[in-house]
Amino acid sequence: MPKLYVVATPIGNLNDVTPRMREALADVDLVAAEDTRVTGKLLSHFGISKPAVSCHRHNEEVRSSAIIERMLVENIDVALTCDAGTPAISDPGHELVSAAWDAGIEVVPISGPSATVTALSACGYDAREFAFFGFLPREKKPLCDKLKAIGRSAIPVCVIYESPHRIVKLVSAICETLPQADLTVCSDLTKYYEKIYRGTCVEVLDQLKDNPNVEKGEYCLVMRLPPAEPAREQPTLTCELVMLKAVYDGMTVAEAADLARERGYPRNEIYRVRLRLNDLIAES
């Protein structure tokens, strides 16, 4: 029975290739690569020669069925690779993996480098709970809307990918919408020019702007958000009833207004009730 090997590849440093990765790439009959040129260079570096077919974001849905059919008819093993890191995580691959499961083909993950995990390990945040968002919207309004939604989610740590040409815009948008966020921004992880920025979002933005080579390299950003404020309980009584009862019990109107404010009633509603109560007291 054929097998599909999901093979992680280095995100920069070729020394991160494990013996198991090399063995899987050497033993399979075919490589399904995000970019055959990129994977070809990796194979060549280790003296491995294998036929390869492209399986990228724009052809994955169609190409997957053809690969699966070939695996079943020819009884061949296939290695799935992306350009860097682990396939199917903000990279192509999940369509082929899903198709393999549907066809009854064994899926064998070959673990290895991941920019997400590498960045999380270096940030120093409590990442026992985190969310991965990949690439966020490019346009400013959808981007800010997404960031606000992340802020409301109560997720403490988030991982985001960004291209070098948009990293400053992304961090600027974070400063605008989530000014309390802390950031660790990693560039070219495991590579010779690896650089990690860490601090408040404003501090990191200043560091990025000070780097004349900021638009070089790939970025993985880890964002830590402060704990979300607990939602206030919805009042069961109207503001007017609460304040009337408070005055009846001996409070002044001002004290009744303070009580209503503590219980979460809107300021404009408290103001209107306060005016009515003052008028009633003046008339009595």
C-alpha positions in Angstrom: 0.0 0.0 0.0 1.5 3.4 -0.9 2.3 6.0 1.7 2.3 9.8 1.6 5.2 11.3 3.6 4.6 14.9 4.8 8.2 16.1 5.0 9.2 19.3 6.8 12.2 21.0 5.2 14.6 23.7 6.6 13.3 27.2 7.0 16.8 28.5 6.3 19.6 26.5 7.8 20.3 23.3 5.9 21.8 21.8 9.0 18.3 21.5 10.4 17.7 18.5 8.0 17.4 15.4 10.1 18.5 11.9 9.0 14.8 10.9 8.9 14.0 13.7 6.5 16.8 12.7 4.2 15.8 9.1 4.4 12.2 9.8 3.5 13.2 12.0 0.5 15.7 9.4 -0.7 13.3 6.4 -0.4 10.1 7.8 -2.0 9.3 7.4 -5.7 8.0 10.9 -6.3 8.1 14.3 -4.7 5.1 16.6 -4.7 6.7 20.0 -4.2 5.3 23.5 -3.7 8.0 24.7 -6.1 10.0 22.0 -7.8 13.0 24.3 -8.3 13.3 25.1 -4.5 12.9 21.4 -3.5 15.2 20.4 -6.4 18.0 22.6 -4.9 17.5 20.9 -1.5 17.6 17.4 -3.0 20.7 18.3 -5.0 22.5 19.6 -1.9 22.1 16.1 -0.4 22.9 14.2 -3.5 19.3 13.0 -4.0 17.7 12.7 -7.4 14.0 12.2 -7.6 11.2 13.0 -10.1 9.0 15.8 -8.9 5.7 17.4 -9.7 4.4 20.8 -8.5 1.6 20.9 -6.0 1.1 24.5 -5.1 -1.7 26.8 -4.0 -3.1 27.4 -7.5 -3.1 23.8 -8.7 -3.4 21.7 -5.5 -7.1 20.9 -5.8 -6.7 19.5 -9.3 -3.2 18.1 -9.0 -4.0 16.2 -5.7 -6.5 13.8 -7.4 -4.0 13.0 -10.2 -1.2 12.3 -7.6 -3.5 10.0 -5.6 -4.6 8.1 -8.6 -1.0 7.6 -9.7 -0.1 6.4 -6.2 -2.8 3.8 -6.2 -2.3 2.6 -9.8 1.5 2.5 -9.6 1.8 1.6 -5.9 4.3 4.4 -5.3 5.3 6.4 -2.2 5.2 10.2 -2.4 6.9 12.9 -0.3 5.0 16.2 0.1 7.2 19.3 0.6 6.8 23.0 0.7 9.4 25.7 0.1 10.3 26.0 3.8 9.0 24.5 7.0 6.1 22.1 7.4 3.6 21.6 4.6 -0.1 22.4 5.0 0.6 25.1 7.7 -0.1 28.4 5.9 1.5 26.6 2.9 0.0 24.2 0.3 -0.5 20.6 1.2 -3.8 20.0 3.1 -5.7 19.1 -0.1 -3.3 16.3 -0.9 -3.2 15.1 2.7 -7.0 15.1 2.8 -7.2 13.3 -0.5 -4.8 10.6 0.8 -6.9 10.0 3.8 -10.1 9.7 1.7 -8.3 7.2 -0.6 -7.2 5.1 2.4 -3.5 5.9 1.8 -1.4 6.0 5.0 -0.1 9.5 5.9 3.3 9.6 7.6 4.3 13.0 9.1 8.1 13.7 9.1 8.5 16.4 11.8 10.9 19.2 11.4 11.4 23.0 11.2 8.4 25.3 11.7 8.7 29.1 11.8 5.7 29.2 14.2 7.2 26.9 16.8 10.7 28.4 16.4 9.4 32.0 17.0 7.2 30.9 19.9 10.3 29.2 21.5 12.2 32.5 21.4 9.6 35.0 22.4 9.5 34.2 26.2 5.7 34.5 26.4 3.5 31.9 28.1 2.4 30.0 25.0 0.5 27.2 26.6 -2.5 28.6 24.7 -2.0 30.3 21.4 -3.6 30.8 18.0 -2.1 30.8 14.5 -3.5 33.3 12.0 -1.0 33.0 9.1 -1.2 36.0 6.8 -3.8 38.7 7.7 -5.7 40.8 5.2 -3.7 43.3 3.2 -6.1 46.3 3.0 -6.1 48.5 6.1 -9.8 48.3 7.1 -10.1 44.5 6.8 -6.7 44.3 8.6 -7.8 46.5 11.5 -11.1 44.7 11.7 -9.3 41.4 12.0 -6.9 42.7 14.6 -9.9 44.1 16.7 -11.5 40.7 16.5 -8.3 39.0 17.7 -8.2 41.5 20.5 -11.8 40.6 21.6 -11.0 36.9 21.4 -9.2 36.7 24.7 -6.5 34.5 23.1 -3.3 35.4 25.0 -0.7 34.8 22.3 -1.0 34.9 18.5 1.3 34.0 15.6 1.1 36.0 12.3 3.1 35.7 9.1 4.0 38.8 7.0 6.0 39.7 4.0 9.0 42.0 4.3 7.3 44.7 2.2 4.3 44.9 4.6 5.8 44.3 8.0 6.0 48.0 9.0 2.3 48.5 7.9 1.2 45.5 9.9 3.0 46.6 13.1 1.7 50.2 12.6 -1.8 48.8 12.4 -1.3 46.8 15.6 -0.1 49.9 17.4 -3.2 51.7 16.2 -5.8 49.0 17.1 -4.1 47.0 19.9 -1.7 49.5 21.6 -1.3 47.3 24.7 0.2 44.4 22.7 3.7 43.1 23.2 5.5 41.8 20.1 8.3 39.5 19.1 9.1 39.9 15.4 11.4 37.3 13.9 13.1 37.9 10.6 15.0 35.2 8.6 14.9 32.6 11.3 17.8 30.2 11.3 19.5 32.1 8.5 22.8 34.0 8.6 21.0 37.4 9.0 18.5 36.2 11.5 17.1 39.1 13.6 14.6 39.2 16.4 12.9 42.4 17.7 11.1 42.3 21.0 9.2 44.8 23.1 6.0 46.8 23.2 4.4 47.3 19.8 5.6 50.9 19.7 9.1 49.9 20.6 9.2 47.2 17.9 7.8 49.6 15.3 10.6 52.0 16.1 13.2 49.2 15.8 11.8 48.2 12.4 11.8 51.7 11.1 15.4 52.2 12.2 16.5 49.2 10.1 17.4 50.2 6.5 17.1 46.6 5.5 13.7 46.0 7.0 12.2 45.0 3.6 14.4 42.0 3.3 13.7 38.5 4.7 10.6 36.7 5.8 8.8 37.6 9.0 7.0 35.6 11.7 5.4 37.8 14.4 4.3 36.7 17.9 1.8 39.0 19.6 1.0 38.9 23.3 -2.2 40.5 24.4 -3.2 41.6 28.0 -6.0 39.6 29.6 -9.4 40.7 28.4 -11.5 42.6 30.9 -14.3 40.4 32.3 -17.7 41.2 30.7 -20.0 43.1 33.0 -23.1 41.4 34.0 -26.2 42.8 32.2 -28.3 44.8 34.7 -31.6 43.1 35.5 -33.3 46.4 36.7 -33.6 49.6 34.7 -31.4 52.5 35.6 -34.4 54.5 36.8 -35.6 51.8 39.2 -32.1 51.4 40.7 -31.7 55.1 41.3 -35.3 55.6 42.6 -34.8 52.8 45.1 -31.4 54.2 46.2 -33.0 57.7 46.8 -35.9 56.0 48.6 -33.4 54.2 50.9 -31.8 57.5 51.8 -29.1 58.2 49.2 -28.7 61.6 47.6 -29.3 61.8 43.8 -25.5 62.1 43.3 -24.9 59.0 45.4 -27.6 57.1 43.5 -25.9 58.1 40.2 -22.6 56.8 41.5 -24.2 53.5 42.4 -25.8 53.2 38.9 -22.4 54.0 37.3 -20.7 51.2 39.4 -23.4 48.7 38.1 -22.5 49.5 34.5 -25.4 51.6 33.3 -24.7 54.0 30.4 -23.6 57.5 31.5 -26.2 59.2 29.3 -29.0 57.2 30.8 -27.8 58.0 34.3 -27.6 61.7 33.4 -31.2 61.7 32.2 -32.6 59.9 35.3 -30.6 62.2 37.5 -32.2 65.2 35.9 -35.7 63.7 36.4 -35.1 62.9 40.0 -33.8 66.4 40.7 -36.9 67.9 39.1 -39.2 65.6 41.2 -37.4 66.5 44.4 -37.6 70.2 43.5 -41.4 69.9 42.9 -42.0 68.1 46.2 
